[in-house]
Amino acid sequence: MDDIFSKIKFIIIEKLGVDEKKVIPEASFINDLGADSLDEVELIMEFEKKFEIIISDDIAEKIITVDDANKYIKKYISSKKE
């Protein structure tokens, strides 16, 4: 498991209070992890703070699963390194 995914997983566990075993790449924030729309906004804000990135509203609407968040954050970070 990579470092970015581990940090995302930790944020989700802290914010949503879910069991670590439930935080898998395919897990939907709303359907599988019990988040509501406010939780989703708070998760996005926490991802932005933790990874020092910006997630536009358009992108945030497309981040539905744990894997969506992981892929976007990895892509954003790698594009900043170039």
N, C-alpha and C positions, 0 to 999 in steps of 0.2 A: 504494500500500500504506500502510495507516495505522500510526500509532505503536504502538498496542497489539499489532497483529499482528506488527510487526517485532520487538518485545521478546519475544513468545511464541516466534517463530521462532528468535531468538538463543538463548533458554534451551534449546529442544529440540536445536538443533545442538550446543550445549555439553554438555548432559547425555547425549545419545545418540550423539554423534559421527557424525551422519549428514550426507550431502551436502545442501547448501542446496536443491538442485533437488527433493529428495524431500519437503521440508516445504511441502506445499500444503494448502489448507483441507480437502480430502477425505481426507487421509492419516490412517489409523488408527495410533495409537501402537504397538499390538502387531503388527497384520498388515502394515502398510506400513513402519514405522520401526524394527521389531525390538525394541521395548521389552518388558521383562517386568514382572511385577506390582510389583516393587521399584522399577524405573525409573518406573513410573506414579506411585507414592507420592512419589518424589523430585521428579518434575515438578510435582505438585500443591503440594508444600511450597515449591518454588522460585517458582511462580506467586504463592502467598500472600505470600511474602517480597517479591518484586519489586514487586507491585502493592498491597501492604499491604491485603490482603483476607482473608476467611475462606471456605474452601470446605469445607462439611460433608461427612462421609463419604457421605451419600446422594447429594449432587450429584457428588462425585468419581467415584462409580461410573458416572455417566451421561456423564462426559467421556471420550469414546472417540476422537474425532478432533481434529485441530488446530482445526477450525472450532467444535467444541463448546466448547473452551477459550476461543477468541476471543469467541464469543457470550456465554458466561457472564461472563467478566471485564468485557466492555463493559457488560453489563446491570447488574452489581454496582456498577461505578464510576459509571454514570449515575444509579443509584438513590441513591447516597450524596451526589450533588451537589444533589439536589432538596430 
